[in-house]
């Protein structure tokens, strides 16, 4: 029972952290995902600025339990293309995990979304 309560508390904390972080950006330009990492939920929020210029600075926010961190991913938007993709590898050390999150990010119509996610090492498919 203790594990279930702890797990539920972790999910709630991750959702609260993600929604609080997203409040700083326009909601239409942010996407939210949650993945299990080492038995706890990892919330990932990607926010794109409202004005799409190239290079474009996406804000990535990761939260797990009470810990969170933010970083910027700069991508070159391909003019005239329906979608621009970028690959990012994020060390999860600030969240207490020795693993890395490997993401394929798609940017289209002013929004950035995670198309694929792997947890490394081991190449565990998350999405």
N, C-alpha and C positions, 0 to 999 in steps of 0.2 A: 504494500500500500504506500509506503514511503516513497518508492521509486515513481509510482504513478503520480503522486502529488508533486514531487520534485520536477518530473517531466512536464506536467501541466503548468506548473509555475514558470518553468523555463520558456515554454511556448508563449504564455501570456506576456512575459517580460520582453521577449523578442518582438512580439506584435506591437506592444506599447512603444518600444524603442523605435521601431520602424515608422510607426505613425507619427511620432513626435518629430523625427528627423525629416519626414516628408512634408511636414507643416511649413518648413522654411522655404520650400520650393513650390511652384505651381503644380497642383496635383495632376493635371493633364500631361505633364512632362516627366512624371516619375513612374517607374515600375517597381513592383515589390515581389520578391520570391523568398521562400523559406526552404532550407535543406537540412536534413539531419547530419550532424558532424559529431563524431565521438559520443553519440547518445544524447546530444542536446541540439535544439533547433538553432540554425544560423540564419538570420534575416539579412537579406541583401536588397538594398534600394539603389536604383540607378536613376539619376536625374539629369535631364538635358536642359540647357538654358533655352529660354523661349526664342531667342534669335539665333538661328542656325547659320553660323559662319564657319569657314574652314581655315585653320584647324578648329575643331570643336572640343571643348573641355567638358567631359561627363564627370559628374560627382558620384562616386561609389561610396556607400556607407554600409558597413557590416556590423552587426550586433549579435552578441551571444550572451545570454544571461545579463549581468549588469555591465559587461564590457562592450565597448564599441570603438570603432575608428573610421576615419574618412580618408579617402584619397581621390586623386584626380587622374582620369585616363584621357589623354588627348588623342583624337582620331582625325584623320583627314577625310572629310566628306567628299565623295566622288560626285562631282557635278553631273547632273543628268541621269544618274543611276537611281533605280527605284529603292535600293537598299545599299548601305555601306556596312561592312562587317569588320570587327576588330577582335583580336584574341588578347586575353589578359590573364596573367597568372598572379594570384594574390596570396602571399604568405599569411597564414592565420596565427602566427606567433603572438600578435597583440591580444588575441582572444583565448590564449592558453592552449593552442593546438600546434603541433609540429608539422601539420599538413598544409597543403596548398590547394587553393580553389582555382581550377583552370576553366575560364569562361570564354564562350564565343558570344559576342554581343552584336546585335543587329540594330542599326539606327535607320529609321524611316519615318517620314512624315512628322518630324520633330520629337519622336519618342525613341528611347533606347530600351531594348528588352534583351533578356538572356535567352539565347536559342539553345545552347548546350552548356552543361556544367559537369565537370569531372572533379573528383576528390583525389589528390595525389599525395603520397605514392599509392599505387594499387589501381589507378584508373577506375575508381568506382563511379559509375554513371549515376549522376543525380538528376539530370534532365537531358 
